[in-house]
Amino acid sequence: MKFTLILGCCTAFALVTGCTTTPMITTMQRDAYLQQFIGQTSQSIETNLNLSSIGYQQAFSPTRDNQTLTYTVIRPISIPAPIAQNPADLDSGAIPIPITPSAQSYDVNLQCKIVFRLENNIAKSVYYTGRTC
C-alpha cells in the first residue's frame, strides 16, 4: 500500500510539472533573453520585449518611474486533477495510475514582476520579484 501511495504521488507530481500551457523555458534561457535589453532605453524595451516568447503574459501595462521599468506578468499553468481509481484495483495489488482528462484540471496564473533598474532612462540591470518567475 505504501508503494502504491508513493508511486501515485510521484506520478501526480510528474503530471503537475509537465502540464503547463505555456512554453517551457529554463531559467538560463529567460535570463539570457532579458539580459539582451540591458543598455537599452525604456522605450526600446517596451517596444521590443516579447514576454510570450519566454512563457509569460503581461498582466498590466508596464509602470515606469525614474529608477525602474516594471512588468507585472503571469505564467498560466494547468494542474491536472487526478481521477479516483477503482477500489477493486487497489485490492488486487494493481498500481494505480492517475488519469486526467483534459477537462478536469485547475488553471492557475502564477504572478511575478520583472523589474529593469534604470539610470538616465537606460536599463542597467534586471531582477525579479515573487517566487513564481
N, C-alpha and C positions, 0 to 999 in steps of 0.2 A: 504494500500500500504506500509506503514511504517513497519507493522508487517511482510509482505512478504519479504521485503528487509532485515530486521533483521534476520528472520529465515533463509533466503538464505545465509547470511553472516556466521551465526553460523554453518550451515550445511557445508559450504565450509571450514571453519576453522577446523571442526571435520575431514573432509576428508583429509585435508592437514596434520594434525598432526597424522593421523592414517595410512598413506600410505607410510611408509618408506620401503626400500628394504633390510634393514639390521636388525638384531635382536634388539629389543627394550630393552635397559638396563637402570637401574636407575643410577643416579649419585653415589649413595652409592655403588652399585654393581661395577661400574667402579673403584671407589676409592679403594674399598677393594681388587679388583683384582690387581691393580697396587701397592698397599702398600705391597703386599707379596714379591716384589722384593727389598724392602729396606733392606740393609745389604748384598746384593749380589754384585758380581763383574760385571763390564760392560759386560764382555764376557758371563757370565752366563745369564744376562738379554737378550742379543742379541740371545742367543741360545734358551731360554725358553719362551720369550714373544710371546703370540699369540694374536695379535691385532684383528683378525677377531672374536675372542670369545667375544669381547666387542663391536662389531659392527663397527670396523674401518678397513680401508685398508691402508697399508703402501704406501705412495706416492713415497718416495725416500729411498735409503739406509740410515740407521741412521748415524748421524755425531757424532764424539766424539772428545773432547779435554780434557785437564787435569781436568776440572771442571764440564763438562756436557756430558751427552749422550742424544741426541735429536732425536726424531722420528717426522717426518712430516707425518701426517695422514689425510685421507679424510673419511668422512662419507657420502656415497651416499644416497640420498633420491629422491623420485619421487613425484612431486607435481601435483596433478590432474588438468586438465583444464576443468572446467565445460562446459557443452553444454547448449546453449541458450534454453529457454523454448518457447513453442508455445504462442504467444501473446494472442490468444483467451483464453487460460487457465488462464492468468493473469486477463483478464476482467471478467471472471466468478467467481472470488474470490478464485480459487483454490490456494493452497500453492505450489509453485514450489519447486521441489527437484532436485538439480543438479545431473545429471547422468554423470559419467565419464567412457567412455570406456577405456580399458587398453592401447590402442594405443595412446590416446590423453592425454599426460602428459609431464611435464618438468622434466628432470633428472638433478639433481644438486649435485655437490660434495662439501660438506662443509669441509673446511680445517682448521686444527689447529696443534699445536705442543705439544707433550708430552715430558717433559724435566726431566731427572733424574739428580739431583745435586750430583756430585762425590767428595769424599775426598779419596786420595790414591787409586783410582780406585774402591772404594766401594760406592754404592748408599746410600746417607744419607737422601734424600727426593725426592719427585716427585711433579711437578706442571705443569700447562697447560697454553699455550698462545693462544690467539684467542678466539672468543666468541662462537665458534661452537663445542667445546669439550663438 
